[in-house]
Amino acid sequence: MKISFKAWKRIPLLTLALLALYLILLAISFSIGYDSDRGVLVGWLGIIILLTEVTRRWRKEWQFIALIAGAFLGSILVSGLHELLIGTPNIIEGWWPNVFHGFVTYICLHFTPMAIIYGLLATITLLIIRLVTLRRKKEPE
């Protein structure tokens, strides 16, 4: 079986660099402990880098509002699923409840607040830029 790396050549270098940096910060966050203060800060920095990669081509306010709504509703959905699967008295024993609990903790502690803050700041920034450009168009030269 021959492995082709032609698809890797089409991925921009900045994308690969940001994703590699995110994975490094994610590993550091997990090694510190993602429930400690320093682990949360490193995790937030990693999420900001991931969100920068995902949203760097976005230019409309509604895209960031959708990010805010998705993060908020997604955290509610994931928390409800966690309560349904882990919070019941007849929980299945094994390794997967611990992994699922860690995943839900990471999503609710790291991704949701940063996605909401990032989305709010980006929406406000785009609105200010839009207002400034509209004002410049109305001013006579």
N, CA, C and O atoms as a DFTB+ gen file, in Angstrom:
564 C
 N C O
     1  1       0.843      -1.178       0.000
     2  2       0.000       0.000       0.000
     3  2       0.886       1.238       0.000
     4  3       1.748       1.404       0.863
     5  1       0.662       2.089      -0.969
     6  2       1.461       3.288      -1.111
     7  2       0.727       4.478      -0.499
     8  3      -0.456       4.688      -0.765
     9  1       1.433       5.255       0.322
    10  2       0.843       6.428       0.964
    11  2       1.192       7.657       0.134
    12  3       2.355       7.889      -0.198
    13  1       0.171       8.436      -0.194
    14  2       0.374       9.640      -0.994
    15  2       0.234      10.867      -0.103
    16  3      -0.723      10.987       0.663
    17  1       1.183      11.762      -0.209
    18  2       1.153      12.987       0.581
    19  2       0.779      14.202      -0.271
    20  3       1.066      15.336       0.110
    21  1       0.141      13.970      -1.420
    22  2      -0.254      15.073      -2.282
    23  2      -1.299      15.960      -1.607
    24  3      -1.300      17.176      -1.799
    25  1      -2.175      15.365      -0.830
    26  2      -3.212      16.155      -0.156
    27  2      -2.605      17.064       0.907
    28  3      -3.112      18.160       1.146
    29  1      -1.536      16.626       1.540
    30  2      -0.892      17.447       2.565
    31  2      -0.274      18.708       1.972
    32  3      -0.173      19.734       2.646
    33  1       0.139      18.628       0.714
    34  2       0.756      19.791       0.072
    35  2      -0.244      20.905      -0.183
    36  3       0.140      22.068      -0.299
    37  1      -1.535      20.559      -0.272
    38  2      -2.556      21.568      -0.527
    39  2      -2.982      22.302       0.732
    40  3      -3.604      23.361       0.640
    41  1      -2.666      21.775       1.899
    42  2      -3.033      22.436       3.151
    43  2      -2.047      23.572       3.395
    44  3      -0.835      23.362       3.349
    45  1      -2.568      24.797       3.660
    46  2      -1.656      25.930       3.882
    47  2      -0.755      25.704       5.092
    48  3      -1.138      25.047       6.060
    49  1       0.436      26.256       5.015
    50  2       1.418      26.098       6.088
    51  2       0.935      26.719       7.392
    52  3       1.196      26.185       8.470
    53  1       0.230      27.852       7.299
    54  2      -0.299      28.493       8.507
    55  2      -1.306      27.593       9.217
    56  3      -1.324      27.525      10.446
    57  1      -2.138      26.909       8.450
    58  2      -3.106      25.981       9.041
    59  2      -2.397      24.861       9.786
    60  3      -2.765      24.534      10.915
    61  1      -1.396      24.278       9.168
    62  2      -0.651      23.197       9.822
    63  2       0.065      23.697      11.077
    64  3       0.103      23.003      12.093
    65  1       0.628      24.897      11.001
    66  2       1.342      25.449      12.152
    67  2       0.386      25.729      13.306
    68  3       0.696      25.414      14.455
    69  1      -0.779      26.320      13.011
    70  2      -1.736      26.623      14.086
    71  2      -2.308      25.342      14.700
    72  3      -2.478      25.264      15.917
    73  1      -2.602      24.352      13.879
    74  2      -3.117      23.094      14.429
    75  2      -2.057      22.356      15.244
    76  3      -2.376      21.750      16.267
    77  1      -0.809      22.403      14.803
    78  2       0.270      21.783      15.584
    79  2       0.454      22.501      16.918
    80  3       0.651      21.860      17.950
    81  1       0.391      23.834      16.895
    82  2       0.504      24.599      18.135
    83  2      -0.659      24.304      19.076
    84  3      -0.470      24.213      20.289
    85  1      -1.860      24.156      18.522
    86  2      -3.013      23.791      19.348
    87  2      -2.815      22.423      19.994
    88  3      -3.077      22.258      21.186
    89  1      -2.360      21.455      19.230
    90  2      -2.150      20.111      19.786
    91  2      -1.063      20.113      20.860
    92  3      -1.173      19.399      21.857
    93  1      -0.020      20.910      20.659
    94  2       1.036      21.016      21.673
    95  2       0.479      21.627      22.956
    96  3       0.739      21.128      24.051
    97  1      -0.294      22.716      22.818
    98  2      -0.872      23.347      24.005
    99  2      -1.911      22.449      24.671
   100  3      -2.054      22.473      25.894
   101  1      -2.635      21.662      23.884
   102  2      -3.591      20.708      24.451
   103  2      -2.857      19.649      25.275
   104  3      -3.300      19.296      26.368
   105  1      -1.749      19.149      24.760
   106  2      -0.960      18.150      25.497
   107  2      -0.379      18.763      26.771
   108  3      -0.358      18.115      27.817
   109  1       0.090      20.000      26.688
   110  2       0.618      20.672      27.880
   111  2      -0.485      20.869      28.907
   112  3      -0.274      20.671      30.104
   113  1      -1.662      21.261      28.435
   114  2      -2.794      21.467      29.345
   115  2      -3.174      20.175      30.056
   116  3      -3.447      20.181      31.256
   117  1      -3.192      19.069      29.320
   118  2      -3.523      17.795      29.941
   119  2      -2.422      17.322      30.879
   120  3      -2.707      16.693      31.898
   121  1      -1.159      17.618      30.548
   122  2      -0.077      17.185      31.432
   123  2      -0.042      18.007      32.710
   124  3       0.284      17.479      33.773
   125  1      -0.374      19.291      32.626
   126  2      -0.467      20.122      33.834
   127  2      -1.676      19.698      34.660
   128  3      -1.632      19.673      35.889
   129  1      -2.735      19.371      33.969
   130  2      -4.001      19.056      34.617
   131  2      -5.004      20.114      34.218
   132  3      -4.900      21.270      34.630
   133  1      -5.973      19.721      33.419
   134  2      -6.877      20.710      32.857
   135  2      -7.898      21.230      33.870
   136  3      -8.751      22.043      33.513
   137  1      -7.829      20.782      35.114
   138  2      -8.673      21.339      36.167
   139  2      -7.932      22.352      37.031
   140  3      -8.554      23.020      37.857
   141  1      -6.618      22.483      36.862
   142  2      -5.857      23.450      37.648
   143  2      -5.872      24.809      36.947
   144  3      -6.262      24.916      35.784
   145  1      -5.441      25.842      37.670
   146  2      -5.464      27.199      37.114
   147  2      -4.570      27.321      35.891
   148  3      -5.006      27.829      34.858
   149  1      -3.337      26.869      35.990
   150  2      -2.410      26.972      34.856
   151  2      -2.851      26.111      33.685
   152  3      -2.690      26.506      32.530
   153  1      -3.401      24.949      33.967
   154  2      -3.894      24.086      32.895
   155  2      -5.054      24.709      32.138
   156  3      -5.156      24.574      30.919
   157  1      -5.932      25.395      32.874
   158  2      -7.056      26.081      32.228
   159  2      -6.550      27.223      31.356
   160  3      -7.038      27.406      30.241
   161  1      -5.581      27.993      31.844
   162  2      -5.050      29.100      31.054
   163  2      -4.357      28.606      29.783
   164  3      -4.526      29.193      28.714
   165  1      -3.589      27.543      29.897
   166  2      -2.935      26.978      28.709
   167  2      -3.989      26.414      27.756
   168  3      -3.868      26.552      26.539
   169  1      -5.012      25.784      28.306
   170  2      -6.099      25.269      27.475
   171  2      -6.853      26.380      26.764
   172  3      -7.217      26.241      25.597
   173  1      -7.087      27.483      27.466
   174  2      -7.759      28.626      26.833
   175  2      -6.912      29.201      25.703
   176  3      -7.443      29.565      24.654
   177  1      -5.611      29.284      25.906
   178  2      -4.727      29.766      24.853
   179  2      -4.784      28.839      23.641
   180  3      -4.802      29.301      22.500
   181  1      -4.812      27.543      23.892
   182  2      -4.940      26.582      22.793
   183  2      -6.258      26.724      22.056
   184  3      -6.291      26.642      20.828
   185  1      -7.346      26.937      22.785
   186  2      -8.657      27.112      22.158
   187  2      -8.690      28.394      21.334
   188  3      -9.282      28.418      20.255
   189  1      -8.063      29.462      21.828
   190  2      -8.005      30.708      21.058
   191  2      -7.264      30.476      19.745
   192  3      -7.675      30.990      18.705
   193  1      -6.182      29.711      19.780
   194  2      -5.434      29.412      18.559
   195  2      -6.272      28.556      17.612
   196  3      -6.267      28.785      16.403
   197  1      -6.987      27.578      18.150
   198  2      -7.864      26.749      17.316
   199  2      -8.981      27.581      16.702
   200  3      -9.278      27.434      15.516
   201  1      -9.602      28.449      17.488
   202  2     -10.667      29.299      16.963
   203  2     -10.139      30.286      15.927
   204  3     -10.840      30.621      14.972
   205  1      -8.911      30.750      16.111
   206  2      -8.306      31.633      15.113
   207  2      -8.148      30.896      13.794
   208  3      -8.397      31.466      12.732
   209  1      -7.741      29.651      13.848
   210  2      -7.594      28.875      12.615
   211  2      -8.956      28.626      11.967
   212  3      -9.101      28.768      10.753
   213  1      -9.937      28.260      12.760
   214  2     -11.245      27.926      12.202
   215  2     -11.922      29.158      11.607
   216  3     -12.580      29.055      10.571
   217  1     -11.774      30.309      12.238
   218  2     -12.532      31.500      11.851
   219  2     -11.726      32.542      11.097
   220  3     -12.212      33.660      10.928
   221  1     -10.548      32.244      10.644
   222  2      -9.728      33.307      10.056
   223  2     -10.225      33.779       8.700
   224  3      -9.782      34.823       8.221
   225  1     -11.110      33.062       8.080
   226  2     -11.682      33.502       6.808
   227  2     -13.085      34.084       6.971
   228  3     -13.704      34.477       5.982
   229  1     -13.587      34.143       8.180
   230  2     -14.927      34.668       8.417
   231  2     -14.899      36.187       8.373
   232  3     -14.008      36.812       8.947
   233  1     -15.880      36.788       7.687
   234  2     -15.940      38.242       7.568
   235  2     -17.310      38.804       7.906
   236  3     -17.506      40.015       7.795
   237  1     -18.259      37.984       8.311
   238  2     -19.623      38.429       8.602
   239  2     -19.935      38.240      10.082
   240  3     -19.438      37.318      10.730
   241  1     -20.771      39.139      10.599
   242  2     -21.136      39.079      12.011
   243  2     -21.950      37.833      12.337
   244  3     -21.794      37.253      13.411
   245  1     -22.817      37.419      11.417
   246  2     -23.696      36.294      11.701
   247  2     -22.915      35.004      11.903
   248  3     -23.379      34.106      12.605
   249  1     -21.742      34.899      11.302
   250  2     -20.938      33.694      11.483
   251  2     -20.463      33.576      12.924
   252  3     -20.452      32.483      13.491
   253  1     -20.072      34.699      13.516
   254  2     -19.621      34.675      14.905
   255  2     -20.795      34.546      15.868
   256  3     -20.656      33.963      16.944
   257  1     -21.948      35.085      15.488
   258  2     -23.143      34.889      16.314
   259  2     -23.543      33.416      16.298
   260  3     -23.986      32.881      17.314
   261  1     -23.389      32.765      15.153
   262  2     -23.652      31.325      15.082
   263  2     -22.649      30.544      15.929
   264  3     -23.004      29.526      16.522
   265  1     -21.404      31.009      15.991
   266  2     -20.402      30.380      16.860
   267  2     -20.821      30.484      18.323
   268  3     -20.722      29.511      19.071
   269  1     -21.288      31.662      18.729
   270  2     -21.739      31.864      20.110
   271  2     -22.919      30.949      20.417
   272  3     -22.928      30.261      21.438
   273  1     -23.913      30.944      19.533
   274  2     -25.102      30.110      19.764
   275  2     -24.751      28.628      19.770
   276  3     -25.263      27.867      20.590
   277  1     -23.874      28.220      18.849
   278  2     -23.479      26.815      18.809
   279  2     -22.723      26.380      20.054
   280  3     -22.928      25.278      20.563
   281  1     -21.846      27.256      20.542
   282  2     -21.105      26.922      21.760
   283  2     -22.041      26.827      22.957
   284  3     -21.923      25.916      23.777
   285  1     -22.965      27.767      23.051
   286  2     -23.894      27.779      24.185
   287  2     -24.819      26.567      24.150
   288  3     -24.944      25.847      25.140
   289  1     -25.465      26.345      23.011
   290  2     -26.391      25.214      22.901
   291  2     -25.654      23.871      22.930
   292  3     -26.172      22.887      23.459
   293  1     -24.458      23.836      22.366
   294  2     -23.677      22.604      22.405
   295  2     -23.262      22.215      23.811
   296  3     -23.253      21.034      24.158
   297  1     -22.915      23.213      24.624
   298  2     -22.546      22.890      26.003
   299  2     -23.752      22.381      26.787
   300  3     -23.610      21.495      27.629
   301  1     -24.923      22.923      26.524
   302  2     -26.132      22.422      27.184
   303  2     -26.414      20.992      26.749
   304  3     -26.749      20.141      27.573
   305  1     -26.277      20.729      25.456
   306  2     -26.516      19.380      24.942
   307  2     -25.515      18.381      25.501
   308  3     -25.900      17.290      25.922
   309  1     -24.244      18.738      25.512
   310  2     -23.206      17.827      26.015
   311  2     -23.365      17.605      27.518
   312  3     -23.165      16.493      28.005
   313  1     -23.725      18.664      28.256
   314  2     -23.948      18.496      29.696
   315  2     -25.150      17.604      29.978
   316  3     -25.117      16.786      30.897
   317  1     -26.204      17.758      29.196
   318  2     -27.368      16.878      29.353
   319  2     -27.043      15.439      29.023
   320  3     -27.491      14.522      29.712
   321  1     -26.265      15.235      27.975
   322  2     -25.842      13.882      27.621
   323  2     -24.952      13.284      28.710
   324  3     -25.041      12.094      29.015
   325  1     -24.099      14.117      29.287
   326  2     -23.246      13.664      30.388
   327  2     -24.091      13.242      31.579
   328  3     -23.843      12.197      32.180
   329  1     -25.081      14.047      31.922
   330  2     -25.947      13.717      33.059
   331  2     -26.743      12.450      32.774
   332  3     -26.967      11.645      33.678
   333  1     -27.170      12.265      31.539
   334  2     -27.948      11.088      31.167
   335  2     -27.101       9.818      31.249
   336  3     -27.558       8.787      31.743
   337  1     -25.850       9.903      30.755
   338  2     -25.025       8.701      30.702
   339  2     -24.234       8.444      31.979
   340  3     -24.092       7.296      32.400
   341  1     -23.717       9.507      32.599
   342  2     -22.832       9.333      33.747
   343  2     -23.570       9.527      35.067
   344  3     -23.231       8.887      36.063
   345  1     -24.563      10.393      35.084
   346  2     -25.226      10.742      36.332
   347  2     -26.287       9.763      36.797
   348  3     -26.841       9.939      37.882
   349  1     -26.583       8.752      36.025
   350  2     -27.604       7.788      36.424
   351  2     -27.030       6.800      37.430
   352  3     -25.826       6.544      37.425
   353  1     -27.875       6.242      38.294
   354  2     -27.352       5.319      39.310
   355  2     -26.833       3.992      38.743
   356  3     -25.946       3.379      39.337
   357  1     -27.362       3.547      37.620
   358  2     -26.892       2.278      37.043
   359  2     -25.889       2.555      35.916
   360  3     -26.125       2.213      34.757
   361  1     -24.782       3.174      36.279
   362  2     -23.742       3.524      35.306
   363  2     -22.967       2.282      34.907
   364  3     -22.718       1.394      35.722
   365  1     -22.594       2.238      33.651
   366  2     -21.799       1.120      33.140
   367  2     -20.359       1.317      33.592
   368  3     -19.808       2.411      33.472
   369  1     -19.764       0.276      34.100
   370  2     -18.376       0.349      34.549
   371  2     -17.443       0.184      33.356
   372  3     -17.808      -0.412      32.342
   373  1     -16.253       0.712      33.490
   374  2     -15.258       0.574      32.439
   375  2     -14.460       1.859      32.295
   376  3     -14.532       2.757      33.134
   377  1     -13.703       1.924      31.218
   378  2     -12.832       3.073      31.003
   379  2     -13.543       4.220      30.315
   380  3     -13.148       5.373      30.494
   381  1     -14.592       3.942      29.524
   382  2     -15.190       5.000      28.719
   383  2     -15.922       6.058      29.527
   384  3     -15.954       7.203      29.076
   385  1     -16.520       5.774      30.696
   386  2     -17.125       6.883      31.447
   387  2     -16.107       7.925      31.900
   388  3     -16.410       9.118      31.928
   389  1     -14.903       7.481      32.254
   390  2     -13.862       8.439      32.635
   391  2     -13.409       9.283      31.445
   392  3     -13.187      10.485      31.588
   393  1     -13.273       8.666      30.284
   394  2     -12.884       9.409      29.081
   395  2     -13.985      10.386      28.689
   396  3     -13.707      11.531      28.334
   397  1     -15.232       9.933      28.752
   398  2     -16.356      10.804      28.406
   399  2     -16.463      11.965      29.394
   400  3     -16.743      13.095      28.993
   401  1     -16.243      11.694      30.675
   402  2     -16.272      12.754      31.682
   403  2     -15.165      13.781      31.421
   404  3     -15.395      14.985      31.542
   405  1     -13.979      13.314      31.067
   406  2     -12.891      14.230      30.738
   407  2     -13.195      15.060      29.505
   408  3     -12.880      16.249      29.458
   409  1     -13.806      14.437      28.505
   410  2     -14.183      15.145      27.292
   411  2     -15.211      16.235      27.582
   412  3     -15.074      17.361      27.101
   413  1     -16.228      15.910      28.357
   414  2     -17.269      16.884      28.689
   415  2     -16.698      18.008      29.556
   416  3     -17.047      19.174      29.370
   417  1     -15.832      17.665      30.490
   418  2     -15.193      18.686      31.316
   419  2     -14.365      19.626      30.463
   420  3     -14.389      20.839      30.669
   421  1     -13.631      19.074      29.507
   422  2     -12.811      19.913      28.624
   423  2     -13.685      20.830      27.781
   424  3     -13.378      22.013      27.633
   425  1     -14.753      20.308      27.235
   426  2     -15.651      21.117      26.404
   427  2     -16.282      22.234      27.231
   428  3     -16.280      23.392      26.815
   429  1     -16.821      21.890      28.397
   430  2     -17.536      22.889      29.195
   431  2     -16.598      23.883      29.875
   432  3     -16.976      25.035      30.087
   433  1     -15.398      23.466      30.217
   434  2     -14.475      24.332      30.934
   435  2     -13.609      25.160      29.998
   436  3     -13.285      26.307      30.307
   437  1     -13.233      24.598      28.869
   438  2     -12.300      25.284      27.973
   439  2     -12.995      25.888      26.760
   440  3     -12.910      27.096      26.535
   441  1     -13.678      25.064      25.981
   442  2     -14.152      25.529      24.688
   443  2     -15.323      26.512      24.784
   444  3     -15.318      27.539      24.105
   445  1     -16.317      26.213      25.611
   446  2     -17.514      27.046      25.652
   447  2     -17.222      28.487      26.059
   448  3     -17.647      29.394      25.344
   449  1     -16.519      28.755      27.170
   450  2     -16.286      30.165      27.505
   451  2     -15.440      30.898      26.475
   452  3     -15.708      32.059      26.167
   453  1     -14.422      30.232      25.940
   454  2     -13.570      30.905      24.962
   455  2     -14.304      31.144      23.647
   456  3     -14.095      32.175      23.008
   457  1     -15.152      30.216      23.233
   458  2     -15.914      30.414      21.996
   459  2     -16.897      31.571      22.153
   460  3     -17.081      32.355      21.222
   461  1     -17.529      31.685      23.319
   462  2     -18.469      32.783      23.542
   463  2     -17.725      34.113      23.605
   464  3     -18.153      35.082      22.978
   465  1     -16.628      34.178      24.344
   466  2     -15.856      35.426      24.437
   467  2     -15.267      35.795      23.080
   468  3     -15.340      36.954      22.671
   469  1     -14.690      34.834      22.384
   470  2     -14.096      35.071      21.069
   471  2     -15.166      35.551      20.081
   472  3     -14.938      36.491      19.319
   473  1     -16.327      34.903      20.102
   474  2     -17.412      35.301      19.211
   475  2     -17.932      36.696      19.514
   476  3     -18.211      37.468      18.596
   477  1     -18.066      37.028      20.802
   478  2     -18.519      38.373      21.176
   479  2     -17.525      39.444      20.747
   480  3     -17.913      40.462      20.175
   481  1     -16.255      39.218      21.019
   482  2     -15.239      40.203      20.638
   483  2     -15.165      40.373      19.120
   484  3     -15.034      41.493      18.625
   485  1     -15.246      39.274      18.388
   486  2     -15.192      39.367      16.930
   487  2     -16.434      40.052      16.371
   488  3     -16.331      40.838      15.430
   489  1     -17.606      39.766      16.938
   490  2     -18.832      40.416      16.478
   491  2     -18.790      41.910      16.741
   492  3     -19.144      42.706      15.872
   493  1     -18.361      42.291      17.927
   494  2     -18.257      43.716      18.257
   495  2     -17.242      44.405      17.359
   496  3     -17.486      45.514      16.882
   497  1     -16.114      43.761      17.126
   498  2     -15.087      44.335      16.246
   499  2     -15.615      44.525      14.828
   500  3     -15.406      45.579      14.226
   501  1     -16.297      43.516      14.291
   502  2     -16.832      43.640      12.939
   503  2     -17.921      44.703      12.851
   504  3     -18.022      45.407      11.847
   505  1     -18.733      44.821      13.893
   506  2     -19.759      45.873      13.902
   507  2     -19.132      47.262      13.928
   508  3     -19.600      48.161      13.231
   509  1     -18.093      47.447      14.712
   510  2     -17.406      48.742      14.766
   511  2     -16.763      49.063      13.415
   512  3     -16.842      50.198      12.946
   513  1     -16.132      48.079      12.795
   514  2     -15.525      48.293      11.481
   515  2     -16.600      48.659      10.458
   516  3     -16.395      49.548       9.631
   517  1     -17.736      47.980      10.514
   518  2     -18.828      48.283       9.583
   519  2     -19.360      49.690       9.799
   520  3     -19.620      50.402       8.829
   521  1     -19.528      50.110      11.054
   522  2     -20.014      51.459      11.343
   523  2     -19.022      52.524      10.890
   524  3     -19.426      53.561      10.363
   525  1     -17.740      52.281      11.088
   526  2     -16.724      53.246      10.654
   527  2     -16.721      53.373       9.133
   528  3     -16.634      54.484       8.609
   529  1     -16.814      52.265       8.423
   530  2     -16.825      52.339       6.961
   531  2     -18.100      52.998       6.445
   532  3     -18.051      53.734       5.459
   533  1     -19.240      52.750       7.088
   534  2     -20.471      53.432       6.684
   535  2     -20.381      54.928       6.934
   536  3     -20.853      55.721       6.120
   537  1     -19.791      55.316       8.030
   538  2     -19.652      56.741       8.330
   539  2     -18.725      57.424       7.325
   540  3     -18.988      58.550       6.905
   541  1     -17.652      56.753       6.942
   542  2     -16.722      57.336       5.960
   543  2     -17.384      57.486       4.593
   544  3     -17.083      58.427       3.859
   545  1     -18.291      56.556       4.241
   546  2     -18.985      56.669       2.970
   547  2     -19.938      57.857       2.950
   548  3     -20.125      58.483       1.907
   549  1     -20.543      58.175       4.097
   550  2     -21.506      59.264       4.172
   551  2     -20.834      60.635       4.213
   552  3     -21.439      61.628       3.809
   553  1     -19.610      60.703       4.687
   554  2     -18.929      61.988       4.781
   555  2     -18.539      62.499       3.402
   556  3     -17.999      61.747       2.590
   557  1     -18.810      63.783       3.129
   558  2     -18.366      64.349       1.844
   559  2     -16.869      64.597       1.873
   560  3     -16.305      64.951       2.908
   561  1     -16.241      64.410       0.742
   562  2     -14.790      64.591       0.683
   563  2     -14.397      65.977       0.338
   564  3     -13.207      66.278       0.252
